[in-house]
Amino acid sequence: MQDILGMVQQLRRPRLLVRAARIGAQEYRRDPHLMRVLGQTALPRPGSAMMKLMDLEAALNESRCSDDASYSISRHVEVLAAMMGEARLLRAAH
């Protein structure tokens, strides 16, 4: 799990995006938020969830950087907030 947390800490995103995600992460509740973000009915384990979230975030960041018209900043904030919430749960578990 430490490798996953290290990878999250190494992410570099615009300050405003991170600030919005931090605000969202304060209200993060795993059950409703993670199921909505991942589009699943069953919750994966925290490590698996984090890997899926990181893949989603990487795709969103690529869309952001390439000025893709389908890019959704609200979706990006939602995924980053979920990543922060899951990272907090992983740290608490270890």
Residue pairs with C-beta under 8 A, 6 or more apart in sequence:
1 46
1 47
1 90
1 93
1 94
2 94
4 47
4 50
4 51
4 54
4 87
4 90
5 87
5 90
5 91
7 54
8 50
8 54
8 83
8 87
11 57
13 61
13 80
17 73
17 76
17 77
17 80
18 80
20 77
20 80
21 77
21 80
21 81
21 83
21 84
22 81
22 84
23 81
24 77
24 78
24 80
24 81
24 84
25 80
25 81
25 82
25 84
25 85
25 88
28 81
28 82
28 84
28 85
28 88
30 43
30 85
30 86
30 89
31 43
33 78
33 81
33 82
33 85
34 40
34 43
34 49
34 82
34 86
35 41
35 43
36 78
37 53
37 56
37 78
37 79
37 82
38 44
38 49
38 52
38 53
38 56
43 49
44 52
46 86
46 89
46 90
46 93
47 90
49 86
50 83
50 86
50 87
50 90
53 79
53 82
53 83
53 86
54 83
56 79
57 76
57 79
57 80
57 83
60 71
60 72
60 75
60 76
60 79
61 76
62 68
63 70
63 71
64 71
64 73
64 76
